[in-house]
Each structure stands twice: as structure tokens, then as C-alpha cells.
Amino acid sequence: MSILAFVIVQRITEPVIAQCAYFVACSRTRHAILVDPVRDTLRYLQIAREQSFTIMGVLETHAPSDYVSGVYEMLTASSALGYLSGETEPPAWFTRDPSRWQRRIQFLKDGSTLAIGDLQARAILTPGHAKGALSIFIEDPASAVRVVLTGDALLPGGAGRTSAADTEQLRDSLRRLTALPDETIILAGHVGGSACVRAVDLPGETNMGIERRFNSALRTLESPSDFAQATCGSQPERPAYFSRVERLNSKEHMPLLDELSVPKQLDVDTFLQFVSLPATVVVDTRPWDQFTLDGAEGALHAPFDRFFAPMIAGAIASDERVVCVCEPSQAVDITRALRLIGIDRIIGWISTAQYAQIDREVMPLSEVDEISQHAAHAMYQRAECLMIDVRTTAEWMRGRVLLARLMTMSQIADQIDEIPRDRFVIAYCRSGGRSARACAFLRRKGIRCATLQGGFWPWFGRGFPVEGVSL
């Protein structure tokens, strides 16, 4: 937590999706506004109690694509007012019951103002990353301390994801932000690792003066082509699951978390019964070498790390049941991570120790395999396989297997229909981790495949066919 004269700022980070929410409070009144919450009211309410905050408002800078919004949950759990963009359609929970919410919701337009204790806030329309997105400039008149909550429009060292069609909108939005004083502290919606951004280059707090000098997007504002390259041309691929999450946030009426059952530890017999049912997905978080030895047929290999949420979000439909294989200490965090991205039908979990006791005779096993470099090359020369590259576009541009197809981890779910079912697929990445996950997903969809042992660079090092290599 930072105390800047009479302005209190507390950042709440969600590492699994690299997202930041904020409490901004007046130190005299302890009145606070919560900005861009995820779907976890208990955490925010606990922080408010610990800091003696009174939550006067819950604000969203833009409708998120990478996680389920927590605004509805917070408004249901508190008496706070809600502040949403007035430049987009209201979410489903508002339109289905406007009489309940219309006195508690203020739809902000460019220049709209609100007070947070002694603090004065003003909305600045900053679309380009998201339709109708807002930045919120907050000032303490007594001390002249200024902060701006930029959502995903302006980030430390860069800017949020945009498309070619929206590049000019984002450029105009960033120009508006650069009119703010140099000492304005920037509170951005993401840290490094988010699928919404290219990079966050500067750790900790930054301000408009620093960004004006070092931010790659701001430094190219005067050149439309350079700006497009800095923001649109080098962004990571838009993950396939974004469209699903956007639909959940705008069109669906998501249940409250406390309405959902708590996934429980299953006994082995119950686990096996669920595994045998259609529309049930096993999420196996064990190491890859264990998964290849005895993973359940159709299971998804997804270690609980920073890639977990994007991988699962793109591979599991909202209506599929989920059972997990994990360490007991991870069960609560895994459940929370899944529900942040709208995967609610979590039946339960078994421990890795329980899984090891299952008689392999009674459970079909996964057939995801690794293939050696030389065996893969032999198949490649005989045109018996399709090579797919599951790395990022940036990695692909630095070199790839000749005639391979790019299907990044964030896009493979959307592109699976482009894979011929009569071809054997060999997936590769940098070292094997991402391609192993891709193969687990492809096998679940009935595609014969293997992961290339060692990844791309051993293939290159052996002199096997490549193109576009730049070292």
C-alpha cells in the first residue's frame, strides 16, 4: 500500500492472470473506490476491513476479456455505487433487472466526475484497447497529488492490445493521457505476463513523465506507422477464450461465487465414475513425465503455473465438468483460478497420491507421446506428418520448421478444425512444455499427435529444414 499525501493506493494483483485491481481512498475519510475487481468479493471485503475503508464505489475501466468481471459480485455484497462506461451496452445483469440497479449505477461519459472523500475524480474516454474504455484521473486538491487509473490503455513501457482497425483510436486515447502532468502516477490494469498486453517493462510505480520519455508506444505517437508497429504489429495473439469471456461478461448472468458448491476431494471410485462420463474433463497438474506415463485418456496436462489459466480457458467449454488431479495444497487455488475465467462446473479433485493408487487396468490411459528429432525428421521427409508450431508469433518470426503451420497456444482451440484428421501431427515449441500441453488437448479432440522432443532449436541445430531463422 502507498500513502501519497492524502491519497491511499492499494494494488491487488492476481498472478494467475497478471491482473491488477486497486483501492484508491481518501486518508481523512477512509472512503474508497474499488477499480477493476475480479470475481472474488471476500478478498476485497477483507482488505477493506483491515484498512478501515468504506467502499463507496466499484468502478470498471472497461469490460474485461481475460477474466470474469467482479463488479456484479461486489455490488451484490455491498451497498456501494457502481460506475460503468456509458459508451457501451450495459451488462446482462443490469438490463435484466434495471429497476433494481438504476439508482445504484452511474454510466460515465467523457468528463464525468465523482468524489471519493476529499478526492476529485474525472473520467477520460480512452478506447482503442476496448470499446468505450475509460481512464480515471484522481486528484487531491489540497496536496495536488495526482494518479490516473488507465485500465489497459496505457501500461508501464507500452500499451494494451489493439487491432489494426482500432490503432488510431488508441493513438488518440494515449495523446489525451499525455496531456496529464508529468508527476501523475500511472496505475495500470496489468503486470507482465498478461495475455492482454505485449509487455510491462518497468516494475513498480511509474508516472507520466517517465512514460513520456521511455514508453515505446508514447514515443511513436507522431508516426502512425511506427505507432501501429509498436502497438498492433508486435502484440501477442488474441487468445481464443477472450470471445467466450466477453460473452460471459456482457450477455450472461453469471452466478455468485457463494452460490457455487465447493469442490471436494473425491474418492477413487467416484473419480473413475466421473471420468467415464461424457463432457467430463480431467485436468492433470502433475509433471509431464508422470502424465505421459499414466495420464487418463483425454485428460488435459496443465501444471499450475502462470500458463495455467489461459491454457485451461481455451481448452474447456463452460458447460463441461472438470475434475482435477493435484496436490491437496493446490486445490483451493486451482478452483479459484478456474472460476476467475468462468469455468464453474468443478466437480472435485483427487490427490496425486490417490491417483497413483488407481489400477491402470480399469482406466484408459493417454497416448500422448514424444517423438525423437530423427524419427520426426524421417516422417517429415516422407510427408507423413503435419508440423505445427505452438510458440508465439514473435518466436515464429525468428525461425520455424520449413512448411510448418503456426497454431499458437492461445489460438489452437479456434484453429483445430483446420487440422486434417488423416494426418499425424507433430507439435513443437521452444523446449517441449507448450507442445506437450497442445498434444494433450489435440488428443482429447481425437487427433493423432506427438510432441517434438527438445523443441525447435535442436531441429535447427541438426541442420533439418527451417526457414526465416534470425539469430
C-alpha positions in Angstrom: 0.0 0.0 0.0 1.2 3.5 -0.8 0.1 6.7 1.0 0.7 9.7 -1.2 -0.1 12.7 1.0 -3.9 12.3 1.3 -4.3 9.6 -1.3 -4.1 6.0 -0.3 -3.5 3.5 -3.1 -3.5 -0.3 -2.6 -2.8 -2.6 -5.6 -4.3 -6.1 -5.5 -2.6 -8.4 -8.0 -3.9 -11.7 -9.4 -0.7 -13.5 -10.5 -2.6 -16.3 -12.4 -3.9 -13.7 -14.9 -1.4 -10.9 -14.2 -4.2 -8.5 -13.4 -4.3 -5.5 -11.1 -7.3 -4.1 -9.2 -7.0 -1.0 -7.0 -8.4 0.6 -3.9 -8.0 4.4 -4.1 -9.0 6.0 -0.8 -9.1 9.4 0.9 -6.9 9.2 4.0 -9.1 11.6 6.0 -12.5 9.9 5.5 -11.2 6.4 4.6 -13.8 6.5 1.8 -12.6 4.3 -1.1 -13.3 3.3 -4.6 -12.5 -0.2 -5.9 -11.4 -0.3 -9.5 -11.5 -3.3 -11.9 -12.3 -6.1 -9.4 -12.2 -9.8 -10.3 -14.8 -12.3 -9.1 -13.6 -12.6 -5.5 -15.6 -10.4 -3.1 -14.2 -12.0 0.1 -10.7 -10.9 -0.7 -11.7 -7.2 -1.3 -14.0 -7.0 1.7 -11.3 -8.4 3.9 -8.8 -5.8 2.7 -11.4 -3.1 3.3 -11.9 -4.3 6.8 -8.2 -4.4 7.5 -7.6 -0.9 6.2 -10.8 0.6 7.7 -12.0 1.5 4.2 -15.7 2.3 3.4 -16.2 1.1 -0.1 -18.2 3.9 -1.6 -17.9 2.8 -5.3 -17.0 0.0 -7.5 -15.7 1.1 -10.9 -14.7 -0.7 -14.1 -12.5 0.9 -16.6 -13.6 -1.5 -19.4 -15.3 -4.8 -19.8 -12.5 -7.4 -19.4 -11.8 -10.1 -21.9 -9.4 -12.3 -19.9 -11.4 -12.8 -16.7 -15.0 -12.7 -15.3 -15.8 -9.2 -14.0 -16.3 -8.8 -10.3 -18.5 -5.7 -10.4 -21.8 -7.5 -10.1 -20.5 -9.6 -7.2 -19.2 -6.5 -5.3 -22.4 -4.6 -5.8 -24.4 -7.6 -4.5 -22.2 -8.0 -1.5 -22.1 -4.2 -0.5 -24.1 -1.0 -0.7 -21.5 0.7 -2.9 -22.4 2.6 -6.1 -21.4 1.2 -9.4 -19.6 3.1 -12.1 -19.5 1.7 -15.7 -18.7 3.1 -19.1 -21.7 4.9 -20.7 -20.1 4.3 -24.1 -21.1 0.6 -24.4 -24.1 -1.5 -23.9 -24.9 -2.3 -20.2 -24.1 -5.8 -19.0 -26.8 -8.5 -18.9 -27.2 -8.3 -15.1 -28.3 -4.7 -15.4 -30.6 -5.0 -18.5 -32.4 -8.0 -17.0 -33.3 -6.0 -13.8 -32.8 -2.3 -14.5 -35.3 -1.2 -11.7 -33.0 -2.9 -9.1 -29.8 -1.2 -10.3 -30.6 2.1 -12.0 -30.3 4.1 -8.8 -27.0 2.5 -7.9 -25.3 2.6 -11.3 -23.8 5.7 -12.9 -22.8 5.4 -16.5 -19.7 7.5 -17.0 -19.1 9.6 -20.1 -16.0 11.5 -21.1 -15.6 14.2 -18.5 -17.9 12.7 -15.9 -16.9 13.5 -12.3 -17.2 11.8 -8.9 -15.9 12.4 -5.4 -14.1 9.9 -3.2 -14.0 11.7 0.2 -11.8 14.8 -0.4 -10.5 13.4 -3.7 -11.9 14.5 -7.1 -12.1 12.0 -10.0 -12.7 12.6 -13.7 -13.4 10.1 -16.4 -11.3 10.3 -19.6 -12.6 8.3 -22.6 -9.7 6.1 -23.8 -10.9 3.5 -26.3 -8.7 1.5 -28.6 -7.9 -1.5 -26.4 -11.6 -1.9 -25.6 -14.7 -0.2 -26.8 -15.8 2.6 -24.5 -12.8 2.2 -22.2 -12.3 4.9 -19.6 -9.2 6.1 -17.7 -9.9 7.7 -14.3 -7.9 10.8 -13.2 -7.9 11.3 -9.5 -6.6 14.4 -7.7 -6.3 15.6 -4.1 -6.9 19.3 -4.3 -5.1 20.1 -1.0 -1.8 18.4 -1.9 -2.0 18.3 -5.7 -1.2 14.6 -5.7 -2.5 13.0 -8.9 -3.0 9.4 -10.1 -4.6 8.0 -13.2 -6.1 4.5 -13.5 -5.5 3.6 -17.1 -7.0 0.2 -17.3 -5.3 -1.5 -20.3 -4.9 1.6 -22.4 -1.6 2.8 -21.1 0.8 0.4 -19.4 4.3 0.8 -18.0 6.6 0.6 -21.0 3.8 0.0 -23.6 0.1 -0.1 -24.3 -2.7 -2.6 -24.3 -3.6 -5.0 -27.1 -5.3 -3.4 -30.1 -6.2 -4.3 -33.7 -5.4 -2.6 -37.0 -8.9 -1.2 -37.1 -8.6 0.4 -33.6 -5.0 1.6 -33.7 -5.9 5.2 -34.5 -8.4 5.2 -31.6 -5.8 4.0 -29.2 -3.3 6.6 -30.5 -5.9 9.4 -29.9 -6.5 8.0 -26.4 -2.8 8.0 -25.5 -2.5 11.5 -26.8 -5.2 12.6 -24.3 -3.3 10.9 -21.5 -0.1 12.6 -22.3 -1.7 15.9 -21.6 -1.7 15.0 -17.9 1.1 16.4 -15.7 4.4 14.6 -15.6 4.0 13.8 -11.9 0.8 11.9 -12.4 1.2 8.4 -11.1 0.0 5.7 -13.5 -2.0 2.8 -12.1 -2.3 0.2 -14.9 -4.6 -2.8 -15.1 -1.9 -5.5 -15.8 1.6 -6.5 -14.9 3.9 -8.6 -17.2 2.6 -11.9 -18.3 -1.0 -10.9 -19.2 -2.5 -12.1 -22.5 -3.9 -8.5 -22.8 -0.5 -6.8 -23.2 2.7 -7.1 -25.1 5.0 -6.3 -22.1 5.3 -4.3 -19.0 8.9 -3.1 -19.0 9.1 -1.0 -15.8 8.5 -2.5 -12.4 6.6 -0.8 -9.6 5.2 2.7 -9.8 5.8 4.9 -12.8 4.5 8.3 -13.8 3.6 10.2 -16.9 7.0 11.9 -17.1 8.8 8.6 -17.1 6.4 7.1 -19.6 6.7 10.1 -21.9 10.4 9.5 -22.1 10.7 5.7 -22.2 7.3 4.2 -23.2 7.7 2.6 -26.7 4.1 3.5 -27.6 4.2 7.1 -26.4 7.5 7.7 -28.2 5.8 6.8 -31.6 2.7 8.9 -31.2 3.7 11.3 -34.0 4.1 8.5 -36.6 1.0 6.5 -37.4 3.0 3.6 -39.0 5.6 3.4 -36.1 2.7 3.5 -33.6 0.9 0.7 -35.3 4.0 -1.4 -35.3 4.7 -0.6 -31.6 1.2 -1.5 -30.5 -0.6 -3.7 -33.0 2.2 -5.2 -35.1 4.1 -6.8 -32.2 1.2 -7.8 -29.9 0.8 -11.4 -28.7 -2.0 -13.3 -30.4 -5.6 -12.7 -29.2 -6.4 -15.9 -27.1 -9.3 -17.9 -28.4 -11.0 -17.8 -25.0 -11.4 -14.0 -25.0 -14.6 -14.2 -27.0 -16.1 -16.6 -24.6 -15.2 -14.5 -21.6 -16.5 -11.3 -23.3 -19.8 -13.1 -23.9 -20.0 -14.2 -20.2 -19.4 -10.6 -19.1 -21.8 -8.9 -21.5 -24.5 -11.5 -22.3 -24.6 -14.0 -19.5 -25.8 -13.7 -15.9 -23.0 -15.4 -14.0 -23.9 -17.0 -10.6 -22.4 -15.5 -7.5 -19.4 -17.4 -6.2 -21.1 -18.2 -2.9 -23.9 -19.9 -4.9 -21.5 -22.4 -6.3 -20.6 -25.6 -4.5 -17.1 -26.0 -3.0 -15.3 -28.8 -5.0 -14.5 -31.6 -2.6 -11.9 -34.3 -2.5 -13.2 -37.4 -4.3 -12.6 -41.0 -3.5 -11.0 -43.0 -6.3 -14.2 -44.8 -7.2 -16.2 -41.6 -7.6 -13.3 -40.1 -9.7 -13.4 -43.1 -12.0 -17.2 -42.8 -12.4 -16.9 -39.1 -13.5 -14.0 -39.9 -15.8 -16.2 -42.4 -17.7 -19.0 -39.8 -18.3 -19.1 -37.7 -21.4 -18.5 -33.9 -21.1 -16.1 -34.5 -18.2 -12.5 -33.2 -18.4 -9.7 -34.3 -16.3 -7.2 -31.5 -15.6 -3.9 -33.2 -14.6 -1.5 -30.8 -13.0 1.3 -33.4 -12.4 4.7 -33.1 -14.1 4.8 -34.1 -17.8 6.9 -37.2 -17.3 4.3 -38.5 -14.9 1.4 -37.6 -17.2 3.0 -39.4 -20.2 3.4 -42.5 -18.0 -0.2 -42.8 -16.8 -2.4 -39.8 -17.7 -6.1 -40.6 -18.2 -7.3 -40.8 -21.8 -8.5 -37.4 -22.9 -7.0 -35.6 -19.9 -5.5 -32.1 -20.2 -2.0 -31.7 -19.0 -1.9 -28.3 -17.2 0.6 -27.7 -14.4 -0.5 -25.0 -12.0 1.8 -22.2 -13.2 1.5 -18.9 -15.0 0.2 -20.6 -18.2 -2.5 -22.5 -16.4 -5.5 -20.1 -16.7 -5.0 -19.2 -20.4 -4.4 -22.9 -21.3 -7.5 -24.1 -19.5 -9.7 -21.2 -20.6 -9.1 -22.1 -24.2 -9.4 -25.8 -23.9 -12.6 -26.3 -21.7 -16.1 -25.3 -22.6 -18.2 -23.6 -20.0 -20.7 -26.5 -19.8 -18.1 -29.2 -19.4 -17.5 -30.8 -16.0 -14.0 -30.6 -14.5 -12.2 -33.0 -12.1 -8.6 -32.2 -11.1 -5.6 -34.3 -10.2 -3.5 -32.1 -8.0 -1.7 -31.7 -4.7 -4.1 -31.1 -1.8 -2.4 -27.7 -1.1 -3.3 -26.5 -4.6 -7.0 -27.5 -4.7 -8.4 -24.2 -3.4 -6.1 -22.0 -5.6 -6.9 -24.1 -8.7 -10.6 -23.8 -8.1 -10.3 -20.0 -7.7 -8.2 -19.7 -10.9 -10.8 -21.7 -12.9 -13.6 -19.6 -11.6 -11.8 -16.3 -12.4 -12.0 -17.3 -16.1 -15.6 -18.6 -16.0 -15.1 -22.4 -15.5 -17.6 -23.1 -12.8 -18.6 -26.7 -13.2 -15.8 -28.1 -11.0 -16.9 -31.4 -9.6 -13.9 -32.1 -7.3 -10.4 -33.3 -7.2 -8.2 -36.2 -6.1 -4.6 -36.0 -4.8 -1.6 -37.2 -6.8 -1.1 -39.9 -4.1 -4.7 -41.2 -4.7 -4.2 -41.2 -8.4 -1.0 -43.3 -8.1 -3.1 -46.0 -6.4 -5.5 -46.4 -9.3 -5.4 -49.8 -11.1 -4.3 -48.9 -14.6 -6.3 -51.9 -15.9 -9.6 -50.0 -15.1 -8.8 -46.6 -16.6 -7.9 -45.9 -20.3 -4.6 -44.1 -20.5 -3.5 -41.2 -22.6 -1.4 -42.0 -25.6 0.3 -38.6 -25.9 3.9 -39.4 -26.9 7.2 -37.7 -27.5 8.9 -38.3 -30.8 12.7 -38.0 -31.2 14.2 -35.5 -33.6 15.4 -38.1 -36.0 12.1 -40.0 -36.1 10.2 -36.8 -36.6 12.6 -35.8 -39.4 12.1 -39.2 -41.1 8.3 -38.7 -41.1 8.7 -35.1 -42.3 10.8 -36.2 -45.3 8.2 -38.8 -46.2 5.5 -36.2 -46.0 3.7 -38.3 -43.4 3.1 -35.6 -40.8 1.9 -32.0 -40.3 4.3 -29.9 -38.2 2.5 -27.3 -36.1 4.3 -24.6 -34.2 2.6 -23.7 -30.9 5.0 -20.9 -30.0 4.2 -17.2 -30.1 4.2 -15.2 -33.4 7.4 -13.4 -32.2 9.2 -16.8 -31.8 7.9 -18.0 -35.2 9.3 -14.9 -36.9 12.7 -15.7 -35.6 12.7 -19.1 -37.3 10.5 -22.2 -37.8 10.4 -25.6 -39.4 10.0 -25.3 -43.2 6.3 -25.6 -44.2 5.2 -25.8 -40.5 1.9 -24.2 -39.6 1.6 -21.6 -36.8 -1.0 -22.5 -34.2 -0.1 -20.7 -31.0 -1.3 -22.0 -27.7 -3.8 -19.1 -27.4 -5.3 -19.9 -30.8 -5.2 -23.7 -31.2 -8.7 -24.2 -29.9 -10.1 -21.9 -32.6 -7.9 -23.4 -35.4 -8.4 -27.1 -34.6 -10.9 -27.6 -37.5 -8.0 -26.6 -39.9 -6.0 -29.7 -38.9 -6.6 -32.6 -41.3 -7.8 -35.7 -39.4 -5.9 -38.0 -41.7 -2.5 -36.5 -40.9 -0.3 -37.3 -38.0 0.6 -34.1 -36.1 3.9 -33.2 -34.6 3.8 -30.2 -32.3 6.8 -28.3 -31.3 7.7 -25.2 -29.2 11.0 -24.0 -27.7 11.7 -26.9 -25.4 8.7 -29.1 -25.2 6.5 -27.8 -22.4 3.9 -26.0 -24.5 3.8 -28.6 -27.2 3.1 -31.2 -24.6 0.1 -29.3 -23.4 -1.0 -28.8 -27.0 -0.8 -32.5 -27.7 -2.8 -33.4 -24.6 -5.5 -31.0 -26.0 -5.3 -32.4 -29.5 -5.6 -36.0 -28.3 -8.7 -35.0 -26.5 -10.2 -33.9 -29.8 -9.3 -37.2 -31.5 -6.2 -36.1 -33.3 -3.2 -38.4 -33.6 -0.1 -36.5 -32.4 3.2 -36.3 -30.7 5.4 -33.6 -29.2 8.8 -33.0 -30.7 11.4 -33.9 -28.1 13.6 -30.9 -27.3 11.6 -28.5 -29.5 12.7 -26.3 -32.4 16.3 -25.4 -31.8 17.6 -29.0 -31.7 15.9 -29.4 -35.1 17.7 -26.3 -36.3 21.0 -27.5 -34.8 20.8 -30.8 -36.7 20.5 -29.0 -40.0 17.0 -30.1 -40.6 14.8 -27.9 -42.9 14.0 -24.5 -41.5 13.1 -21.0 -42.8 13.2 -17.4 -41.5 15.9 -18.1 -38.9 17.4 -14.9 -37.4 19.9 -15.3 -34.5 
